Amino acid sequence: MLKNYLTISLRNILKNRFFTFINIFGLSIGIATSILIYLYIMHELSYDKYQPKYERIYRVVSDNTHENKVEHEAITPNPLIPALRNEMTILEGMTRIIFWENGVFSYDNKKFKLDNLLFIEPQFFDVFSVEWLVGSPSVFKNPNVAVITESTARKLFGTLDVINKPLKLNGKSALTIVGLIKDNQLTNIPYTILISYESYPKFEMPFAIDSWSTTISGFQSYMVLKDINDRSDVEKQINRIVKKSTSERDSSDVFSLQPLSEVRTDITYGRSNLNGFTDPTYLVISAIVGFFVLLLGCINYINLSLSILIKRHKEIGIRKVNGALSTNIIKQFTLESVLTITISFLIAILLAEIVLPYLSNLLDGQIYKNVYQLPSVFLFMAVLIVILITITGILPSLKVSSIKAIEIFRKSDETKGMSSYSFRNILIVIQFLVSVVLISSTFIIAEQIKFLRTKELGYSTRNIINCPISSNKRALIDNLKGQILSMPDVEKVSFSLGAPTSGSNANTAFQSPYKKDGERSLVSFKCVDYDYAETFDIKLVAGRWWNSEVRNDSVNEFLVNETFLRKLGFPGDNESLGTVISIAGNKGPIIGVIKDFHSSSLRNSIEPLLFAQIRQLYYNLSIKLKPNYSPNTIKQIQEKWQTVFPDDIWEYQYFDDSIKEQYKGDERTFKLAITASWIAICIALLGLFGISGYTIQQKTKTICLRKILGAEVPGLIIYLSKRFVYMVLIANIIGLPIAYYAINKWLSQFAYHVDINLIYFAATLLISVLISILIISYYAVRTANQNPAVVLRNE
């Protein structure tokens, strides 16, 4: 019996080759897309899951509320963990870390730049687990020691025999390698080298690093609870101990615990993450897109399958008259579906393997190397197979097999399958609805990306390069500045902690004289020199910039931005000049007010900024080149830079490029949206191509009779297109409001964004209608041009 079913199934598949191709192609694309999106989502949800205490590890975060606005930070003051250690006993472990993005290491006159440096305490291993190749956690009881990963050892030394070898960090800190560990896995706390906490360079600063009022990027705290149910009690104890330990801290600051499982996908504290973050909205959108692309493939299959099954009504009737049971018919048609789905899955897996490297490249290598790397993907595919067989095989065959034989032979061709006709119309509307939402959304996402690229930011970005420096000694940087300024193609040179959009800021809690006591606000320092404003074309609205003729390298004079004055209650621009303020224990007057500019991405509102000269924090060199500068200029700058910093490694980046990097995630979303839209549109059009071709095939006799009676080809096109155009219009009427709501929700993530232009919705409507008419016209013209005599003779 099975052999007979298989033979008939293969015959029917081959008999309807064109429609079988459409079914297989649509399903394959849908399945492949679903597999890839599943891998992407699972990848983003897998960070740190290899940690044995994963469910019980928490990051300490804080929320500061003032003027009905909440500021969120995952950066903690340095004294926090020592204060907690003295009084808290209900924890299994707690630790603080300091993260550096990179540093220059030297060994035997060789220099290497390593990314992801982590300064840790011995208690780090009470919270996190690492796989030791040589050594143990006890090595961190000694100062000036380091432990490196396996890949770092091979990169620096070309061997794993590295124990007791000396290293120098930035030409200063002398370290000894005392351990070797496995490379870290997918984690929110990346590292290539672990360094003892005491080895963190103690910079000379005008404010204390160990102050409760100071927070610095990269300083974070983690703890592991004995029981996750203790979370609320621990949070209460932390806040009680903090208030007891200091009076400096803003009373509105509230510390809480963020589960390690949420660090990657919680955008509330995402800007403090050490390894980036993923907006959970994008994961939801990805899942929805994957679902709908698969749904479109299923709709194609169901639509064509029902049409073909209804065409085979006589076969079903004869088989029933000859004693076939409904179960036999269900088995027959289900087997045909299983064969089609099996072929589709094999093709889908092949497509996924081919596309995966491109997707990985789009996501900066942050995804699995092959489809089978994630074991749970097999379970996902098994569930998918069962669902597809049920939806595309069993349900349609149940519907057709339920028709009685006498009704099959009694009904005319026009009445057979009328209920299926209505059901298929609904499916076509759903297909175009999904396409309409994706097309219109893509238009507006593209407009927002263009807006992000072109919006005036309040400073110059062209022809400026930034490069890090490892030493800020006056003699060195003044010497370098003089040499570079003497070059004909160089316009300006400035030293600072970072460019205007750099995240390298020092933050401190500031008590405004115009706010009630205890109502502190988080203010960011921009540590800059005399030439910073001219280098970046930053505008003043009141007062003056520092006078380069008067060498005052203290923080005794400040400049602030307009938002600083507005949000902290200061009077108008000129009225605030001369006001003495106190920042981190340093007092001085406000000498100038800077016109607001965007110091971070356009997702965020402009925040209060304070500008001070703090030479100890000059770790960035900015060079403004003249327009039409010679390509050889960069090489000449490198040579001069290398003579001043022989122990460092030259690196630079164009300021324009660093601005673009802020929106890499949004660019990625745009590319994924474009790809998803094209896939969905292709599947929908393929479905329309198949179902319209099949429908017109059924109406060939009607078309020929109309032609004999004098109907023209344009009239026949209108006659055949009407039904499909109506369905496309219904899809637009339902889909465009959905698209408006969804895209408005997405745009709300940006503090600055474009307005939704209704012209894009009109364009979507026009495109969808025109495409459907073109597809119908192709079939209509081809059918109308047939010889009516030949068609009617065959009838």
Solvent accessible surface area in square Angstrom, and as a share of the most:
residue,aa,sasa,rsa
1,M,153,0.68
2,L,125,0.62
3,K,165,0.70
4,N,75,0.39
5,Y,12,0.05
6,L,69,0.34
7,T,51,0.29
8,I,39,0.20
9,S,0,0.00
10,L,85,0.42
11,R,163,0.59
12,N,20,0.10
13,I,26,0.13
14,L,104,0.52
15,K,161,0.68
16,N,25,0.13
17,R,165,0.60
18,F,92,0.38
19,F,15,0.06
20,T,17,0.10
21,F,118,0.49
22,I,1,0.00
23,N,10,0.05
24,I,23,0.12
25,F,82,0.34
26,G,0,0.00
27,L,0,0.00
28,S,1,0.01
29,I,35,0.18
30,G,0,0.00
31,I,0,0.00
32,A,7,0.05
33,T,16,0.09
34,S,10,0.06
35,I,0,0.00
36,L,17,0.09
37,I,28,0.14
38,Y,41,0.16
39,L,0,0.00
40,Y,21,0.08
41,I,31,0.16
42,M,51,0.23
43,H,8,0.04
44,E,7,0.03
45,L,78,0.39
46,S,26,0.17
47,Y,5,0.02
48,D,1,0.01
49,K,108,0.46
50,Y,73,0.28
51,Q,11,0.05
52,P,107,0.67
53,K,54,0.23
54,Y,22,0.08
55,E,122,0.55
56,R,63,0.23
57,I,0,0.00
58,Y,9,0.03
59,R,1,0.00
60,V,0,0.00
61,V,2,0.01
62,S,6,0.04
63,D,30,0.16
64,N,14,0.07
65,T,66,0.38
66,H,16,0.07
67,E,89,0.40
68,N,157,0.81
69,K,81,0.34
70,V,62,0.35
71,E,28,0.12
72,H,58,0.26
73,E,17,0.08
74,A,0,0.00
75,I,13,0.07
76,T,4,0.02
77,P,2,0.02
78,N,19,0.10
79,P,24,0.15
80,L,0,0.00
81,I,1,0.00
82,P,46,0.29
83,A,17,0.13
84,L,0,0.00
85,R,72,0.26
86,N,127,0.65
87,E,71,0.32
88,M,11,0.05
89,T,115,0.67
90,I,59,0.30
91,L,19,0.09
92,E,70,0.31
93,G,10,0.09
94,M,14,0.06
95,T,0,0.00
96,R,43,0.16
97,I,1,0.00
98,I,2,0.01
99,F,19,0.08
100,W,44,0.15
101,E,129,0.58
102,N,55,0.28
103,G,4,0.04
104,V,5,0.03
105,F,1,0.00
106,S,24,0.15
107,Y,43,0.16
108,D,101,0.52
109,N,159,0.82
110,K,120,0.51
111,K,72,0.30
112,F,41,0.17
113,K,31,0.13
114,L,4,0.02
115,D,80,0.42
116,N,42,0.21
117,L,0,0.00
118,L,0,0.00
119,F,0,0.00
120,I,0,0.00
121,E,10,0.04
122,P,49,0.31
123,Q,59,0.26
124,F,3,0.01
125,F,29,0.12
126,D,65,0.34
127,V,2,0.01
128,F,9,0.04
129,S,48,0.31
130,V,24,0.14
131,E,105,0.47
132,W,55,0.19
133,L,72,0.36
134,V,65,0.37
135,G,40,0.39
136,S,45,0.29
137,P,54,0.34
138,S,60,0.39
139,V,28,0.16
140,F,4,0.02
141,K,158,0.67
142,N,84,0.43
143,P,81,0.51
144,N,76,0.39
145,V,8,0.04
146,A,0,0.00
147,V,0,0.00
148,I,0,0.00
149,T,3,0.02
150,E,37,0.17
151,S,58,0.37
152,T,4,0.02
153,A,0,0.00
154,R,129,0.47
155,K,115,0.49
156,L,7,0.04
157,F,32,0.13
158,G,61,0.59
159,T,47,0.27
160,L,59,0.30
161,D,107,0.55
162,V,0,0.00
163,I,58,0.30
164,N,110,0.56
165,K,50,0.21
166,P,84,0.53
167,L,3,0.02
168,K,96,0.41
169,L,2,0.01
170,N,34,0.17
171,G,28,0.27
172,K,118,0.50
173,S,27,0.17
174,A,67,0.52
175,L,4,0.02
176,T,51,0.30
177,I,0,0.00
178,V,30,0.17
179,G,0,0.00
180,L,3,0.01
181,I,0,0.00
182,K,81,0.34
183,D,66,0.34
184,N,38,0.19
185,Q,109,0.49
186,L,50,0.25
187,T,8,0.04
188,N,5,0.02
189,I,5,0.03
190,P,12,0.08
191,Y,17,0.06
192,T,32,0.19
193,I,0,0.00
194,L,0,0.00
195,I,0,0.00
196,S,1,0.01
197,Y,23,0.09
198,E,108,0.49
199,S,10,0.06
200,Y,14,0.05
201,P,28,0.17
202,K,147,0.62
203,F,52,0.22
204,E,135,0.60
205,M,36,0.16
206,P,41,0.26
207,F,12,0.05
208,A,60,0.47
209,I,27,0.14
210,D,92,0.48
211,S,25,0.16
212,W,26,0.09
213,S,9,0.06
214,T,3,0.02
215,T,7,0.04
216,I,31,0.16
217,S,51,0.33
218,G,10,0.09
219,F,9,0.04
220,Q,1,0.01
221,S,1,0.01
222,Y,2,0.01
223,M,0,0.00
224,V,0,0.00
225,L,1,0.00
226,K,119,0.50
227,D,63,0.33
228,I,89,0.45
229,N,124,0.63
230,D,42,0.22
231,R,86,0.31
232,S,61,0.40
233,D,77,0.40
234,V,1,0.00
235,E,36,0.16
236,K,137,0.58
237,Q,45,0.20
238,I,0,0.00
239,N,27,0.14
240,R,130,0.47
241,I,1,0.00
242,V,6,0.03
243,K,130,0.55
244,K,140,0.59
245,S,52,0.34
246,T,19,0.11
247,S,113,0.73
248,E,76,0.34
249,R,29,0.11
250,D,4,0.02
251,S,77,0.50
252,S,34,0.22
253,D,15,0.08
254,V,80,0.46
255,F,2,0.01
256,S,25,0.16
257,L,2,0.01
258,Q,6,0.02
259,P,18,0.11
260,L,1,0.01
261,S,54,0.35
262,E,77,0.34
263,V,1,0.01
264,R,25,0.09
265,T,24,0.14
266,D,34,0.17
267,I,77,0.39
268,T,57,0.33
269,Y,20,0.08
270,G,2,0.02
271,R,129,0.47
272,S,13,0.09
273,N,20,0.10
274,L,25,0.12
275,N,53,0.27
276,G,37,0.36
277,F,83,0.35
278,T,12,0.07
279,D,6,0.03
280,P,50,0.32
281,T,50,0.29
282,Y,28,0.11
283,L,15,0.08
284,V,86,0.49
285,I,67,0.34
286,S,15,0.10
287,A,47,0.36
288,I,83,0.42
289,V,19,0.11
290,G,4,0.04
291,F,120,0.50
292,F,63,0.26
293,V,0,0.00
294,L,20,0.10
295,L,48,0.24
296,L,0,0.00
297,G,0,0.00
298,C,6,0.03
299,I,2,0.01
300,N,2,0.01
301,Y,11,0.04
302,I,17,0.08
303,N,4,0.02
304,L,1,0.00
305,S,16,0.10
306,L,1,0.01
307,S,3,0.02
308,I,21,0.11
309,L,12,0.06
310,I,29,0.15
311,K,101,0.43
312,R,25,0.09
313,H,28,0.13
314,K,121,0.51
315,E,53,0.24
316,I,2,0.01
317,G,0,0.00
318,I,93,0.47
319,R,48,0.17
320,K,41,0.17
321,V,103,0.59
322,N,118,0.60
323,G,54,0.52
324,A,26,0.20
325,L,118,0.59
326,S,48,0.31
327,T,76,0.44
328,N,34,0.17
329,I,0,0.00
330,I,32,0.16
331,K,114,0.48
332,Q,0,0.00
333,F,10,0.04
334,T,21,0.12
335,L,33,0.16
336,E,21,0.09
337,S,2,0.01
338,V,47,0.27
339,L,37,0.18
340,T,8,0.05
341,I,3,0.01
342,T,66,0.38
343,I,69,0.35
344,S,0,0.00
345,F,9,0.04
346,L,118,0.59
347,I,67,0.34
348,A,0,0.00
349,I,34,0.17
350,L,111,0.55
351,L,52,0.26
352,A,0,0.00
353,E,54,0.24
354,I,94,0.48
355,V,63,0.36
356,L,1,0.01
357,P,78,0.49
358,Y,158,0.60
359,L,24,0.12
360,S,19,0.12
361,N,117,0.60
362,L,48,0.24
363,L,5,0.02
364,D,77,0.40
365,G,46,0.45
366,Q,72,0.32
367,I,13,0.07
368,Y,26,0.10
369,K,175,0.74
370,N,60,0.31
371,V,0,0.00
372,Y,98,0.37
373,Q,91,0.40
374,L,24,0.12
375,P,100,0.63
376,S,41,0.27
377,V,0,0.00
378,F,105,0.44
379,L,124,0.62
380,F,49,0.21
381,M,13,0.06
382,A,49,0.38
383,V,73,0.42
384,L,12,0.06
385,I,62,0.31
386,V,97,0.56
387,I,78,0.40
388,L,1,0.01
389,I,34,0.17
390,T,52,0.30
391,I,61,0.31
392,T,2,0.01
393,G,3,0.02
394,I,60,0.30
395,L,94,0.47
396,P,7,0.04
397,S,1,0.00
398,L,80,0.40
399,K,78,0.33
400,V,5,0.03
401,S,2,0.01
402,S,81,0.52
403,I,58,0.30
404,K,131,0.56
405,A,21,0.16
406,I,105,0.53
407,E,60,0.27
408,I,6,0.03
409,F,107,0.44
410,R,174,0.63
411,K,90,0.38
412,S,57,0.37
413,D,106,0.55
414,E,133,0.59
415,T,66,0.38
416,K,34,0.14
417,G,17,0.17
418,M,103,0.46
419,S,77,0.50
420,S,6,0.04
421,Y,72,0.27
422,S,60,0.39
423,F,82,0.34
424,R,25,0.09
425,N,30,0.16
426,I,99,0.50
427,L,14,0.07
428,I,1,0.01
429,V,18,0.10
430,I,57,0.29
431,Q,1,0.00
432,F,7,0.03
433,L,31,0.15
434,V,7,0.04
435,S,5,0.03
436,V,0,0.00
437,V,27,0.15
438,L,23,0.11
439,I,20,0.10
440,S,0,0.00
441,S,17,0.11
442,T,13,0.08
443,F,65,0.27
444,I,1,0.00
445,I,14,0.07
446,A,35,0.27
447,E,57,0.26
448,Q,0,0.00
449,I,4,0.02
450,K,120,0.51
451,F,48,0.20
452,L,3,0.02
453,R,147,0.54
454,T,96,0.56
455,K,58,0.25
456,E,128,0.58
457,L,21,0.10
458,G,27,0.26
459,Y,12,0.05
460,S,25,0.16
461,T,29,0.17
462,R,172,0.63
463,N,36,0.19
464,I,0,0.00
465,I,0,0.00
466,N,20,0.10
467,C,0,0.00
468,P,54,0.34
469,I,7,0.03
470,S,21,0.14
471,S,13,0.08
472,N,24,0.12
473,K,135,0.57
474,R,108,0.39
475,A,80,0.62
476,L,57,0.28
477,I,3,0.01
478,D,59,0.31
479,N,75,0.38
480,L,0,0.00
481,K,32,0.13
482,G,43,0.41
483,Q,56,0.25
484,I,0,0.00
485,L,75,0.37
486,S,85,0.55
487,M,11,0.05
488,P,108,0.68
489,D,31,0.16
490,V,8,0.05
491,E,74,0.33
492,K,55,0.23
493,V,1,0.00
494,S,0,0.00
495,F,4,0.02
496,S,1,0.00
497,L,30,0.15
498,G,8,0.07
499,A,9,0.07
500,P,0,0.00
501,T,18,0.10
502,S,26,0.17
503,G,63,0.61
504,S,52,0.33
505,N,26,0.13
506,A,5,0.04
507,N,14,0.07
508,T,2,0.01
509,A,13,0.10
510,F,3,0.01
511,Q,50,0.22
512,S,1,0.01
513,P,81,0.51
514,Y,103,0.39
515,K,43,0.18
516,K,152,0.64
517,D,133,0.69
518,G,31,0.30
519,E,34,0.15
520,R,54,0.20
521,S,5,0.03
522,L,36,0.18
523,V,1,0.01
524,S,16,0.11
525,F,6,0.03
526,K,5,0.02
527,C,1,0.01
528,V,1,0.00
529,D,8,0.04
530,Y,20,0.08
531,D,28,0.15
532,Y,0,0.00
533,A,12,0.10
534,E,102,0.46
535,T,0,0.00
536,F,0,0.00
537,D,55,0.28
538,I,12,0.06
539,K,117,0.49
540,L,67,0.33
541,V,57,0.33
542,A,8,0.06
543,G,42,0.41
544,R,111,0.41
545,W,33,0.11
546,W,14,0.05
547,N,73,0.37
548,S,51,0.33
549,E,151,0.68
550,V,91,0.52
551,R,141,0.51
552,N,40,0.20
553,D,44,0.23
554,S,40,0.25
555,V,7,0.04
556,N,76,0.39
557,E,39,0.18
558,F,0,0.00
559,L,0,0.00
560,V,0,0.00
561,N,0,0.00
562,E,42,0.19
563,T,0,0.00
564,F,0,0.00
565,L,5,0.03
566,R,154,0.56
567,K,49,0.21
568,L,1,0.00
569,G,36,0.34
570,F,15,0.06
571,P,46,0.29
572,G,41,0.39
573,D,48,0.25
574,N,107,0.55
575,E,130,0.59
576,S,0,0.00
577,L,55,0.28
578,G,47,0.45
579,T,28,0.16
580,V,91,0.52
581,I,5,0.03
582,S,52,0.34
583,I,3,0.02
584,A,31,0.24
585,G,74,0.71
586,N,31,0.16
587,K,141,0.60
588,G,5,0.05
589,P,44,0.27
590,I,1,0.00
591,I,18,0.09
592,G,0,0.00
593,V,0,0.00
594,I,0,0.00
595,K,105,0.45
596,D,30,0.16
597,F,2,0.01
598,H,13,0.06
599,S,16,0.11
600,S,37,0.24
601,S,15,0.10
602,L,0,0.00
603,R,58,0.21
604,N,53,0.27
605,S,54,0.35
606,I,27,0.14
607,E,51,0.23
608,P,9,0.06
609,L,4,0.02
610,L,0,0.00
611,F,0,0.00
612,A,0,0.00
613,Q,2,0.01
614,I,1,0.01
615,R,36,0.13
616,Q,59,0.26
617,L,11,0.05
618,Y,8,0.03
619,Y,51,0.19
620,N,17,0.09
621,L,0,0.00
622,S,0,0.00
623,I,0,0.00
624,K,22,0.09
625,L,2,0.01
626,K,86,0.37
627,P,88,0.55
628,N,158,0.81
629,Y,49,0.19
630,S,49,0.32
631,P,122,0.77
632,N,73,0.38
633,T,4,0.02
634,I,18,0.09
635,K,124,0.52
636,Q,69,0.31
637,I,0,0.00
638,Q,68,0.30
639,E,97,0.43
640,K,57,0.24
641,W,0,0.00
642,Q,54,0.24
643,T,98,0.57
644,V,11,0.06
645,F,8,0.03
646,P,82,0.51
647,D,83,0.43
648,D,6,0.03
649,I,46,0.24
650,W,30,0.10
651,E,73,0.33
652,Y,88,0.34
653,Q,67,0.30
654,Y,61,0.23
655,F,1,0.00
656,D,40,0.21
657,D,60,0.31
658,S,29,0.19
659,I,16,0.08
660,K,125,0.53
661,E,93,0.42
662,Q,61,0.27
663,Y,11,0.04
664,K,89,0.38
665,G,30,0.29
666,D,3,0.02
667,E,36,0.16
668,R,60,0.22
669,T,16,0.09
670,F,42,0.18
671,K,103,0.44
672,L,52,0.26
673,A,18,0.14
674,I,57,0.29
675,T,70,0.41
676,A,11,0.08
677,S,6,0.04
678,W,159,0.56
679,I,43,0.22
680,A,0,0.00
681,I,25,0.13
682,C,65,0.39
683,I,1,0.01
684,A,1,0.01
685,L,40,0.20
686,L,34,0.17
687,G,3,0.03
688,L,1,0.01
689,F,59,0.25
690,G,0,0.00
691,I,1,0.00
692,S,0,0.00
693,G,5,0.05
694,Y,7,0.03
695,T,17,0.10
696,I,3,0.02
697,Q,95,0.42
698,Q,105,0.47
699,K,69,0.29
700,T,22,0.13
701,K,95,0.40
702,T,52,0.30
703,I,1,0.00
704,C,2,0.01
705,L,81,0.41
706,R,102,0.37
707,K,64,0.27
708,I,99,0.50
709,L,153,0.76
710,G,54,0.52
711,A,37,0.28
712,E,123,0.55
713,V,43,0.24
714,P,87,0.54
715,G,38,0.37
716,L,2,0.01
717,I,33,0.17
718,I,111,0.56
719,Y,60,0.23
720,L,12,0.06
721,S,6,0.04
722,K,99,0.42
723,R,43,0.16
724,F,5,0.02
725,V,26,0.15
726,Y,126,0.48
727,M,10,0.04
728,V,1,0.00
729,L,64,0.32
730,I,81,0.41
731,A,0,0.00
732,N,3,0.02
733,I,126,0.64
734,I,79,0.40
735,G,0,0.00
736,L,30,0.15
737,P,80,0.50
738,I,81,0.41
739,A,1,0.00
740,Y,99,0.38
741,Y,148,0.56
742,A,48,0.37
743,I,6,0.03
744,N,72,0.37
745,K,124,0.53
746,W,8,0.03
747,L,1,0.01
748,S,80,0.52
749,Q,40,0.18
750,F,5,0.02
751,A,47,0.36
752,Y,61,0.23
753,H,74,0.33
754,V,22,0.12
755,D,124,0.64
756,I,30,0.15
757,N,78,0.40
758,L,120,0.60
759,I,110,0.56
760,Y,46,0.18
761,F,16,0.07
762,A,57,0.44
763,A,33,0.26
764,T,0,0.00
765,L,62,0.31
766,L,109,0.54
767,I,63,0.32
768,S,6,0.04
769,V,24,0.14
770,L,88,0.44
771,I,47,0.24
772,S,0,0.00
773,I,56,0.28
774,L,123,0.61
775,I,23,0.12
776,I,0,0.00
777,S,20,0.13
778,Y,109,0.42
779,Y,12,0.05
780,A,0,0.00
781,V,57,0.33
782,R,137,0.50
783,T,9,0.05
784,A,1,0.01
785,N,99,0.51
786,Q,75,0.33
787,N,87,0.45
788,P,28,0.18
789,A,67,0.52
790,V,63,0.36
791,V,16,0.09
792,L,55,0.27
793,R,183,0.67
794,N,118,0.60
795,E,129,0.58
